Amino acid sequence: MTTSPSSTPLEIAEVSQEWSPIKKRMYKTQVCKYFIRGRCLHGPLCAFAHSVDELNRKPNLSMTKFCAKPKCSRLPHRVFRVLHQE
């Protein structure tokens, strides 16, 4: 298995601007199952790790819950369910 080239800071910034807060916290916390099979089409922009060196620690979500507010100010509620720290 080969590793993908590292993402540049600019590539990461461009992709992460449109991500929800929880998606940013989960960035590269799991290995890409498609990369393992040699089928990842996202390359360095993949949200999943392509090597052990790319893996980030998973955030502790034990003190979080789904937002029940229909008009949450953090994200469009109709598209996302937001996790709020308690």
C-alpha positions in Angstrom: 0.0 0.0 0.0 1.3 3.4 -0.9 0.6 6.7 0.9 -0.9 9.7 -0.8 0.9 13.0 -1.1 0.1 15.2 1.9 -2.5 17.9 1.5 -1.2 21.4 1.2 -2.4 24.0 3.8 -4.2 25.8 1.0 -6.1 22.7 -0.1 -7.1 21.9 3.5 -8.3 25.5 4.1 -10.4 25.5 0.9 -12.1 22.3 1.8 -12.6 23.0 5.5 -14.3 26.4 5.0 -17.4 24.6 3.8 -17.4 21.9 6.5 -19.6 21.8 9.6 -17.9 22.2 13.0 -18.3 18.5 13.8 -16.9 17.4 10.4 -13.8 19.5 11.0 -13.3 17.8 14.4 -13.6 14.4 12.8 -11.1 15.2 9.9 -8.8 12.2 9.3 -9.8 10.3 12.5 -10.4 7.1 10.5 -8.5 5.3 7.8 -10.1 5.6 4.3 -11.6 2.2 3.4 -11.5 3.1 -0.3 -7.8 3.9 -0.1 -7.0 0.5 1.5 -8.7 -1.0 -1.6 -6.8 1.3 -3.9 -10.1 3.1 -5.0 -10.1 6.5 -3.2 -10.9 9.2 -5.8 -10.3 12.1 -3.4 -6.6 11.9 -3.1 -5.0 14.4 -0.7 -8.4 16.1 -0.2 -9.9 13.0 1.3 -11.4 13.5 4.8 -10.1 10.1 5.8 -6.5 9.2 6.6 -4.4 7.4 3.9 -1.6 6.5 6.3 -1.1 6.1 10.1 0.9 9.3 10.0 -2.2 11.2 8.9 -4.5 9.9 11.6 -5.8 12.4 14.1 -7.2 11.6 17.6 -11.0 11.3 17.7 -12.7 14.1 19.8 -14.4 13.1 23.0 -18.1 13.4 22.1 -19.4 11.9 25.3 -20.8 15.2 26.6 -22.6 16.2 23.5 -26.1 15.8 22.1 -28.0 16.6 19.0 -29.4 20.1 18.7 -33.2 20.2 19.0 -33.5 23.8 18.0 -35.3 24.1 14.6 -33.4 27.3 13.7 -29.9 26.6 15.2 -27.6 29.6 14.5 -24.5 27.4 13.9 -25.6 25.8 10.7 -28.7 25.4 8.5 -30.7 23.0 10.6 -32.6 21.6 7.5 -29.2 20.3 6.2 -27.3 19.4 9.3 -27.9 18.2 12.9 -25.4 20.1 15.1 -23.7 18.8 18.2 -23.4 21.3 21.0 -21.0 20.9 24.0 -22.9 20.8 27.3 
